[in-house]
Amino acid sequence: MVRFHLFGAVLCLTGAALADPTRPKNDYNITINYELGMHCTGFDFSYCCILPPYNSIQSQVIKTAKAPFERPQLLAADPNDPAVLVDGEKRFKLAYGHVDNTYSEGAKLYYWTVPYDVNGDGKYGPDENVANAYWTHLYVYQGLKGENPKKTSKDSEKRRVGIEIPVPMDNGPAGAAVPSPMKGGYLHYSGKEGTIVFTKSPVLENVPIVLTNPGIWEALGLPLTPFLDSTVTKNPLTIVESDIRPYQEAWVRLVDAETGEPVLDSQTGKPIEFRGTNPIDVPNCSNCHANENANGDKYLLYKREFAFWKGLGASDYIASLKATAISILQIHDAKHGTNFTAKYDPESRAITNRLGRDPVLCQKCHADNVIAVLQSKGVTEALIGQKVQGDPIIPPLSQAIHYAHQKVRPLPDRQGRTGTCAGCHPAHRQDGSLDGYPITADGRNFYAEGDNRDSKGGCFAGRDVHSNPDKDRDGVETPEHLNAIGKWLQANVSQIGNGKNGKGLWCTNCHNQLARELYQRDHLTHAFRQEGETLRNRSLAEIAKAIGVSESELIAKYLDPKVVLDAQGHDTPGKSGILLTWAKERLVPDLAVIALAGEKPQLTRDEDGDVSVTVLSADPKANLSALPLPAGTTGAAAVSYDSATHGRDYWLSAGEPHCADCHAPPFVEGQGGVAFPINQPGKYSVMRYSKGHAGLACQACHESIHGLYPVTARVDTTTYRQAPQYNPDGSHGPLKCAACHYTNAKGVPLIAENLTWEGKKIAEDFDAAVAWMHASAPDLGGRNPQ
């Protein structure tokens, strides 16, 4: 018996399924996450494009503790080679890829093969295609760390992505500067500054866009599609909707820097390789635009387009996507005076360009912060190509699309919550089933007589910890730590975690105007401890009073906004809190403090005559009287995001939900700063740019937003398998201390047993240990700890 027991103990040390739950199971942990909750893209850009493909792999590498009181180490790169990871004298690289998804262009994607006259000379030269046309607003001067040796903003010095730096096929748009191929690539380290490109705003040259925070290993902007190699070996025209696999599985492998051979884990003898989620899905535009729902009996070109592709043997799905593009363009022409379909020939037999013009790229006219297009064209400029004084600015893409669709097609469920979120946004399932799909083939809410949260799949619904009824039984062992807002939502909407078997939150419980109201009033000195000015620690009554509404209105329009139907079945402006989120007249938080000359912004001009305002502080609530003023400056003032980007605050920290909206400190994000203007000092950063314990990205332990651990096993099977790779006990929740540390039986690191939280030792209290760990994180705005 003894000998058998000892043999079993050896198995416990070497077998992954029998790992010791109080010590790391891996020599190294390689985290894998992505920068957005669910990437949404088309895959045929022959006619138009709302969003291009752009998926990144982001990783951090932790050398785990090898002895009870040893500290884990966060590993960085060779200063002279950002592709080489250094561990003492050892030199490694991080190979990456996707399981059964090694290429995109051709059978899965029409992007590089779609011509586009990038330089506008009327001809198609080398590299003139949609893939290069999409990114010409981004530029660098030297490298991708914000280098600008000549301190210039002269246009002739700029190296533009897609022009001077063409994007190779099946690569991310960083192109030759930092190769990010779909196959055969190595992660690059973002270093002390992060990965930075520039763009131009209406009032500022050289706006830095931090694509990746400092201290992250990355593969940037991969043109990933939701199609596996093994399922699209056929004619791409025969792709069907059930071929879509939204939760793509990325892998990162530690290899020898010289030989490329896999490095073996000393405990298992297996290659050190981790798998993680890289989500990508296709929106549901065709459910309305390929039938009478959006077109009625007025817009009929879609029928001709559908028939053409069906005649070539296309599946109904592919023919519908083609028809949808023509529908969208024809309706846009009719409502906004554009001429996108003026040369469209329904009798044409061409299969490469039936539109008679280059594809329509929405961001060529509409500002869109999500891809760093900060300038919209004027209405007249867009229609006739001529700039006119006082020309009204075209609204940002996010506002234009969301407001119009929410107003006309609110699709409420029985509770009154809009169904357009899951109806329009990606909602495909990993098993390919369309059973219970949230929007019907003719554009109706499948759950109109039920509850949207009963959806069987989607980028959020039924997926992550906020909508996972099993979260407390499958990975979360600590309380929610909620503030007044969170407590109200848990009691009245979510009902997960309070013993009522609830269904969780809905999209509009987070994406609403309240997030902006709270953000505007923050002026934090320490984010994790929530020190400084904030409304987040107040009661609902106090929050309502501070933002100028009644408590009942706060609940009805901000906490749980519902559709308010009018006689035509539309959502009602002025009454709907959902529409308030996208309304033109609403609060837009402040961006920065700028210098004034008289009562107007102080302007400078560069060598090309382009103007820039003088930014005095990235902290919009900085003490104006304490700011040093440049010569010729008469004062200073805070200005809103509306003053700096035609994209307004959409997709930036100011316009997005935050953990701190509902959770009490220290279970909140850190401050922004490094990624200004995406986030700001004195304000909570968006989670994707936030760092916590020991410089780890919040996403390293929790995964990325919309897919936070623990996810439901039935929806996101890829992420469900991810956390157990790190947690020695095989749990599916956030990474536990034992993933990197030796711990006691309570899961508390041995090196921390004598520490205290709120007056008590944390040695016997895992929840207190987790709280201490969050509260003691360095609040550095995204910088690397020293």
N, C-alpha and C positions, 0 to 999 in steps of 0.2 A: 504493500500500500504506500509506504513511504517513497519507494523508488518510483512508483507511478506518479505520485504527487510531485516529486522533484522534476520528473520528465515533463509533466504538465506545466510546471512553473517556467521551464525553458520555452515551451510553446508560447506562454504568455508574453515573454520578452521579444519573441521574433514574429509571432503571427499577428497580422493587422487586426483580425477580428477579436483577438484576445489581449489587446494592448493594455498595459498598466495605466489605469485612468489618472494616476498622479504624476506622470512624467511624459515628456514629449514622445510622440511615436515616430517622428521624422528627424533626420539630421538637419534638414533645412525645410522651412515652409515657404512656398512660393504662392502668394495670394494672387487671385485673378478676379478682376472686376472690370467694369465698363463705365463710361462717363455719363450715360443717361439711363433713364428707367426702362425705356423700350425704344429702340431705334425704329423709325418709320420711314419707309422708302418705296418708291416704285422700282421697277426693273426694266421698263421699256421707255426710253426717253426720246422716241422718234418724233413725238408731237409736242409734249410739254413735260414739265417737271416741277413738282411742288417741293420735294426734298431729295437731295442726292444721297447715294449710299455713303455712309460714314460710321464705321464701327471701330473702336479702339480697344486694344487689350492693355490694361494697366495692372502692374504688379509691384509688389515689394518682396524682398527676400530676407528672411529672418534665419540666422543661424541659431538653432535652439540650444538651450542649456544642456550641458553634458554632465553636470554634477548638481547636487541638491542646492547649493548656494551660488551657482554660477549665473551670471546675467546673460540673457540672449543678446544677440547683436543684429542690428539692422545693417545690411551690407550695401555698399555703394560701388561705383565704377572706378576704374583706372582714370585718373584726371586727364590722361592723354588719349584715352580710347573709350568713348561712352558705350561701346558694345561689350566691353570686358568687365565682368564682375570680379572683384578682388576679395579674397578671404585669406588674410595673412600672405603667405607665399603662393597660395593657390590662385589660379586664374581660370575663370569659367566664362562661358557665354550662356545666354538664355534663348534657346531655339523655341519657336512658336509656330502654331498653325491651328487648324480646325479639323475636327474629326469628320472625314468624308466630305470635306468642302475645301478644295484646294485651288479653285479658279472661279472666275465670275464671268468675264466677257465671253459672249458667244451664245452658248446654250442657256445661260441663266440671266444675262444682262446685255442690254443694248445701250451703251454709254460711250465707250471709246470708238465704236464703229458707227456712231451717228455724227455726220459732218456738221460743223458749225463754224461760221466765218468769224473767228475770234478777233482778228485785227481789222475787220470791216472793210477789206479792200475788194470785196466782191468775188474772191476766189478762195478755194480751199487748199491751203498749203499743208506741209507736214505738221502734225500735232494739232491741227485745227478740228476739234471735235467737242462734244458736249462736256466730256470729262475735264477738259482743260478750260473751257469757257466758264465753267461754274465757279472757279476759284480765283479769278483774276483780280478780285478786290483785296486779296491778301498778298503781302509782300514782305521781303526781308532786305537787309543790306549786306549782312555777312553772317552766315550761320543762323541757328534757331534759338539763341539765348538772348535775343534783344540787342545784339551787337549793332552799333552804328558808329564806326570809327571816325567818320567825318562830321558827326553831329549835324546831319543834314536832313531835310525833308524834300530835297529836290527830286522831282519825278524821274529824271534821267538816271539817278543813282539807285532807284528801287529795282529789286529783282522780283518780278511778279510771278506768283504761282500760276502755272498754266501758260505763261508766255516765255519769260527768260528761264523759268524753271518748269519745263513741261512735266506733266504727270505720266509716268510710265504705265502701260496697261497693267491692270490688276494690282496696282499700288495705291497707297493712300496719297492725298494731295500734297504731303510734305515732299514728295518726289525725290529728286536726287539729293536734297539736303540731308534727309534722314530716311533712307530706304525703308519702306513698309510694305513689302510684297505679301500677297496672299499665301505664297508658298516659298519656303527656303529662307525665311528671314530670321533675324535676331533682334531681341528687344534692345532698345537704346535707353540710356539713363538721362533723365531730364536735368540732373545736376542741381546746383545751388540756386539757380535762377528760375528753373522751369523751362518748358518749351514755349517759345514766344514768337509770334508773327505780328505784323502790323496791319492795320487797316486805317481808313480815313473816315472821320465823322464830318457832319456838316460844319462843325466849328473847331475841329482839331485835327492836325496832321499827326501821323505816327501814334495812333491809339494802339497800345500794346494789347494783344489778345493772348492770354496765357492758355494755351491748348492743354497743357498738363502741368500740375503743381510741381514744385521742386521735389527731388527725392523719389521719383517714380520711374520704374522701368516701363517702357511703352512701345506699342506698335500703333502708329497713328492713322486714323481715318481709313481703315481697310474697306474696300468696296465689297463687303460681305453681302450675300443674298441668302434668303431662307430656303435655298434648294440644295439638296445633297448631290454629290457627284453620282451616286449610285441610282438616283431616281430621274436624272435628266439626261441620260445618254441618248434619249430619243430626240426627235424634231422638237425644238423649243415651242413651235406653234401648238403642240399637243399638250403642253403643261396644263394641269387642272388644279383647282384651288386646294384640293386635298393633298397636293404635293408639298405644300408649305410646311416648313418645320421652324417655328419661330425661336426656339431656345437652342440656338447653335452652341456646340460644345468646343470651346477653345482649349488648347493644351499649351503648357510651357514646360520645357525640359532643360535641366541643367546639364551642360556638356563641357568637355575640356576645351579650353580656348584654342589650343594648338591643333589637336587631332579631330575635334568634333565628336569624339566618342562620349556616350552617355556616362554620367557620374553615378555610381551606385550608392545607395543608402546602406550604411553599415549595419542597420538593424534588420532590414528585410533582404538585402542583397539585390534589390531591384533598382532599375533606373529611377532617378529622382525626377518625377514628372507629376504635374498636377493638372486637373481638368477644371474648367470653370465656364460660366455662362457668358455668352456674347449674343444678346437677343437682337433679332431683326425680323420685322414683319411688314406686311403690305396693308395699306388702308383699304377701307371698304367702299370707295367712291362708286364703284360699278353697281352696287345694290340700288342706287337711286338714279345714277346718270346713264345707265345702259337700258333704261326702260321708261315708261310714261311718268314715273314718279316725279322726276326733275324736269322732264322735257315736255310733258303734256302733249297737246296736238299742235304745238307751235314750233318746237325745235326738232326737226326730223332728220337732220344729217346723220345722226347716230345710227339710224336704221340702215342707211346705205353702207356705212362703214362696217357695221356688224356683218351684213350680207357678203361684202367683199371678202372678208377674212374667213368666213365660213366656207365660201367657195374655194378657198385655197386649202381647206382641210383643217383649219384651226379649231381648237376646242371652243366650247361656248365661253369658257372663262377668258381665254386670250382674246377672242373676238369682242367680248364685252369690255375688256380693258381698252382696246383700240377705240371702240365706240364711245367709251366714257371720255377719253381725251377730246374727241371731236365735240361731244356734247358740252363739256366744260368750256371749250374755246368759243363755240357758237353762242352759248348763253352769255359769256363775258362780253362778246362783241355787241350783243343786243342791249345789254344793260349798261355798258360803260363806254360804248363808242369806239372800241378797238377794232382792228381789222385782221385779227388772227386767222380767220377762215376765208378771207377775201379771195385767195388764190387756191383754196382747196377744191380739188376736182374729184367728185365722187365717181366719175367715169374712168378715172385714171386706172391703169393696170400696174402702176409702179408699186413696188413693195418697200422701197427705201425712203421715199419722201412724197407722200400724197398731199402734204399740206401746202406745197408750193413756196415754202420759206423755211428758214431755220426754225428749229423747235423753240417753243416759248418757255423761257426760264423765268419763273415768277419773280425771283429776286433781282432781276434786271430792272424792275420798276418798283417793287415793294421792298422796303427795308425789312430785314429779318435778323434779329440779334443771334438766333441760334446758329447761324453760319457766319456771323460777324459782318453782315451787310448793314451798315449803319445809316445809309442814305437812300431815301426814296426819290424817284423822279417827281417832278411836278406833273399835274394832269395834262396840261397842254404839251409839255415836253414829251410825255409818253405817247401822245396821240399824233403829233406832227413833227416831233424831233427838234423842236425849237424852244429854248428857254425864254420865259416871259416873266417880267417883273411881277411879283405878287401872285405867281401861279400857285394854286392850292396844292399841298403836298399829298401824294397818294398815301393812304394809311398803311401801317405795317401789315405784313402778310398775315401774321397770327390774328390780329384784330379783324382784318377783312374777312378771313375765312370763318373764324369762330363766331363772330357776331351775326353774320348773315345766316349761317346754318342753324345756330341756336335759336334765332328769332323765328325762322320759317319752319324748321323741322325740329322742334324741341323733344319730341318722342318721350313724353313722361311715362313712368310706370305708375302703378296704383298708388304709391306713396307720394307721387308728384315729383320725384327726382328725374332729371333729364336722362334720356337714354342715348343721347348723341355721343357721349364720351366713348362708350364701347361700340356704339353703332358706327361711328366714323373711324375711330382709332383702331389699331390692330387688335384682333381678338381670336386669332387662329390657335388651334391646339396642336400639341406635339404629336398626338396620335393621328392627326389628319382628319379627324371626325368633324363634321359640321352640324352634328346633332345639338340642338339647343343654342345655335349660333345667335348672338344678341341682336342682329339685324336680319330681317328676312330678305329673300331674294328680290322682293319688290319694295324694299326700303322701309319696312315697318319695325317697330320695337317688338321683338319676340316676347318680351316680358311686360308688355303694356298692361296686362291684367294681373301681373304678379310683382316681382321685386327684381330690379336690375342685378342685385347682388347674388341672385341664383345662377348667374352665368357660369357656364362650365369651363370657361377659359378666357384669357385676355391678358393685356399687358399689366393690369392691376387686379381686376375683379377675381376673387377667389384664389389669388396667387400669393401675395406676400403677407408678412406678419400682421398687417393692419386689417386684413380680410381673411385670415386663416382661423377658422373656429377651433382648430386643433393645436393652436400655438402653445398653450400651456401644458399640453400633454406630449409635445414633440419638439422640445428644444428651448423653451423659455422657462427659466426656473426662478426668475426674480419678478417683483411687482412692476407695474407700468410707470410709476412715479409721474403722476399727471398733475398739471396745474388746473385752474378752474375751467378753462376751455376744454381740456382733455377729459376732465371728470364729467362735464355735461355731455360730451359726445359719447363717452363710454356708456353712460346711463341711459341716454335717449336715442342713440343711433347704433353704435357698434354692438354693445352688450356682450362683447367677448371679454372675458376676464372678470366678469361679475356674476358668473354662475347662471346666466340666462340663455346660454347657447345661442348667442347672437350671430349675425352675419357679417359684422365688421363695418368699416367705413365705406363710403362711396366717394368718387372722384371729387365732387363739389364740396365735400366736407373739408378738403385741404386746399384745393385750387379755388380760392374765392378772394373777395376784396379785403377780408379781415387780415389776411397775411400781409398785405401792403400797409394797412393802417398800423399794425403792430410794428412793422419794420421802420416806418417813418419816425416813430416815437422812441426808438432805441438809441441810446448813446452809452455804450458799454465800456467799462474799463477792464473787466475780466469776464469773458463770455461764459466759461464753464461754471463759474461761481455766480453768474448773473449779477455782477456788481456794476453800478452805474445807473443810468436812467432807463426805465422800461415799464411797460404796462403788463408784462407777461406774468408778474406775480400778484396781480390784483384780482378782485372778484369780478364776475360778469357785470354787475351793476356799475362798478368803477370803470371798467373798460368801455362800457356803453356810453357813460357820461363823458369820458375823455375823447371819444371819437364823434360825439354829438348826435347819438341816436338813443332811443329808448331800449331797455333791456329786451323787450319783446321783439323789437325790430332787429336788434343784434342777433337774436336767435333765428328769426324767420328769414333774414336776408344775408346774414354773414356766416352763421354757424352751420345751418342746414338749409341752404337756399332751395326753393322749389320752383317749378315751372308755374307761371301765372297765365293761363290760357285766355286769349281774347276770342271774339266771335268767329274769327277765321281759323282758330286752332293754332295761332302763333303765340310765342312767348311775348310778354308785354314789357317794353322798356319803361323804366321808372318804377315798376312794381316788382320785377324779377331781380332777385339778388344774383342770379346766374348771369344775366346780361350785364349787370353792373361790373363784373370782372372784365368785360371786354368793351365797356362803354368809352366813348371819346371823352366825355366829361366825367372824370373821376379822379381821385387822388393818385398822383404819380410821385413816388418818393424822391427826395432830393439826392443828387448825385455827388456834388462837390462844392467847394467854395472857390469862386473866381474873383479876379481883380476887376474893379470898375474904373472907368474914366468918365467922370461925371455920373450920369445915371445909367450909362450903357456899359456893356462889357468892354474891357480893354482888349484890343485886338493887335496882333502882330501879323506881318506878312513874310512869307518865305521867298526864296529865289524865283519861284513860279508865280508869285502873287497870291498864293493860297493863304487864307486867314486861319489864325488859331487864337483861341482865348487863352488867358493866363490863369492856369490852375494854381491856387495857393494852398489848397489842402484837399486830400481825398476823403477827409472826415467831414461830412456835410454839416455836422454840428460843432465844428471847431470853434473855439473862442475867437470871434472876429477881431476883437481889440488886441489880441496877443499875436496876431499874424504879422510878420514883417511884410511891408508893402514895397513892391518894386518902384523905380522912378516913374513918375507920371501917373501913378495910381492914386485915385482919390478915395477909395474905399473898397469894401469887399461884400460879397453876398453869396448865399447858397442858392444854387439853381437845380432844377429837377432834371430827371433823365430826358424829359421832353425837349429840354434845351440842347441836349448833346447828341441824341440819336433819334432818328425818325422811327427806329424800332421800339421806342418808348422803353418800358421796363420789362417787356416780355422776355422770359427765359433767363433773365439776370436775377441775381440774388434778391433784388428789390421787388421783383414781381412773382417770386416763387414761394411755395410753402416751406416751412422750416420745422425741424423736430421741436424747436423751442416754442412753436405755436401752441403745442399741446402738452409737452413734457416739461417737468420741473427740473431745475439744475440739480446735479451736473450732467443730466442726460440730454444734452443740447449740443449744438455745433459750436465750433470756435469762431473767433472773429475772422472777418475777411481782411484783405490788405494786399497780399501778393498778387492776386488776380484782379486788381482794380482795372477797369470799371465793372467787371463782372460781379465782384463783391467789394466791400468797403471796410476800412477800419472803423471800429465803434459800432459795427452792425454784425448780426449773425451771417456767416457765410452759408451758401447753399451746401448741402451735405457733400456733394461730389468734389468740392474744393476744401473740405474741412479735414483737419488732422487732430488726432487725440494722443492717446498713451504712447509715449516714447517716439513720437513722430510718425506713428502709423496712421495712414488714412482711415477715416471712419469706415469707409467701404471695405477696408482690408478685413475687418472682423465682422461687419454687419452685412456685407454685400451691398450692391447698388440699389438706389431708391426704386421702388415698385417691385423689387425682387428681394426685399430684406428677409434675412433668415428669421424664423423658419418659414419656408414657402410650403404650400400644400403639395403633397406628393402627386396628386392626380393632375395638376395643371403644369407646373414647371418641374418636370422630372430631372432636368439638367442641374438646376440649382439645388434641388433636393439631395442629389448625390454629392454635392460639392463639400459642404461643411464637415461631414464625417471623415474626409481625407485628413483633416487637421485635428479634430477633437479626439483624444485618445479613447473616450467613452463611446464614440460612434454617434453622438447626438447631432441633430440637424439644426440647432440654433446658432446664435453667434459664436465665434471662436471663444473657447474658454481659456483660462490662464494656463492650464496644463498643456495646451497646444505648443507653448514655448517654454514654460517654467516647470520645475519640480514643485509639486504642491503637497499640502496635507490632505487628509481624507475629506475635508470640506471643500477642497478645490482652491484653497488660498495659497498663493506662492509662499514657499518656505522663507524666502528672503524678505517677505513683508509681514510675517506673523506678529511682529512687535509694534506695527503701526496702528494708529487709531483713526477712527472716523466718528465724528460727533461724540467724542469722549469715551468711546469703547474700542477695545482691541478688535481687529478684524479677523483674527485667527480662526474664530469659530463661527463667523458670519459671512457667508459668501456674498450676500447682497451688499453688505457694508464694504466688503473688499472691492466689489465692482464699482460702488459709488466712489470710494476713495480713488480708484484708478482713473475714473473719468474726471474727478474734481482736480486731481493733481497734474493733469496733462498741461504741457506748456502751451499757452495761448499766444501763438506766434503768427497768426494770420496766414498760415500755410507754409511758413518757412521751415527748413530743417532745424531740429534742435542742435545746439552746438555740442 
